[in-house]
Amino acid sequence: MHYVDVHTHLTHDRFRDDLDQVVARSVEAGVAAMVVNGLEPVSNRRILDLAGRYPQIKPALGIYPVNAVCDRLPDDLPFEVPRFDVDAEIAFIREQAMAGNLAAVGECGLDGHWVRESTFPRQEEVFEAFIGIAMEADLPLIIHTRRLEQRSVEILRHHRPVKVDFHCFGGKTRLAREVAEKDGWHFSIPANARTNTAFSRMLRTLPADRILTETDAPYLGPVRGERNEPANVVGTIACLAELRGWTVEQARDQVWRNYRELFD
């Protein structure tokens, strides 16, 4: 059994006390690959450490778009954002990518939910730097885009990377289908797909060879408010099978092929 979680945050504090058990449960459920995504310097380095400890963990290093503008954030954000040298971290990630130490670049992208429009040019600058790294190293890009989906697509179409996954895409399903069909880019669907109409619609209508599964753990679990973990991709595959009229094995194998295609 080969399931995959292409976007998870196992470096989060909510996994601090039982990460071994979380990984063991996921492996027992058949999750053969967990792509752990970085957000800033601390999580990026922690991910490299975890990849050395667990063969199922595949490292993806990046800078969350809000963190990418850590030097120009408003004082009223409801969460703390660490300050660091963004350009130095981009250089570190490029070094790791070119050394062959990464499975993907991300997460990266644009966020129009938490931050002001004045930060958008810098967000785009950082995003384009990561697009360049991914293309140079021939790695997949794992994209965060919130309220700036169309702009993210425009930037990507300008640079024309081949390997792209939109994680937890919040834009219109029509745009997702257009991108999947015309650009050949992938979309990973989180574990709350059964209770989220948009994600269910994407599972049902996107080209089958462009669908991936993710958790965004510890967020977006199948039960609202409960901690999510990679083992829950099994439920998303079951949902995909039901929506498409497939067997679970057909759904699981299709998504595994999609993962292998994108991540080589």
Secondary structure, DSSP 8 states (H G I E B T S, - for coil): --EEEEEE-TTSGGGTTTHHHHHHHHHHHTEEEEEEE--SHHHHHHHHHHHHH-TTEEEEE---HHHHTGGG--TT-SS------HHHHHHHHHHHHHTT--SEEEEEEEESSSS-GGGHHHHHHHHHHHHHHHHHHT--EEEEEES-HHHHHHHHHHH--S-EEEET--S-HHHHHHHHHHH--EEEE-TTGGG-HHHHHHHHHS-GGGEEE---TTSS-SSTTS---GGGHHHHHHHHHHHHT--HHHHHHHHHHHHHHHH-
